[in-house]
């Protein structure tokens, strides 16, 4: 079995975990944010960047239109940026 063939199952599992976490703990709870980040990485690994970027909190506005830290007001900061999402780390 190739690694790519396991992505659909991993994504299905991550989607379920993320939904359960949001219902049980709330949208901004650290576990929910972590599970959403895991789902984003699964989407990225499967080449589904359009679904991954919003979950990473990607914000394509110029830095000057965001808060001084570069994060969107009211959103938790995340280390991932849309620029770093192009590489999946696999060969």
Buried (B, 14 or more C-beta within 10 A) or exposed (E): EEEEEEBEEBBEEBBEBBBEBBEEBEEEEEBBBEBBBBBBBBBBBBEBBEBBBEBBBBBEEEEEEBEEEEBBEEEEEBEBBBEEBEEEEEE
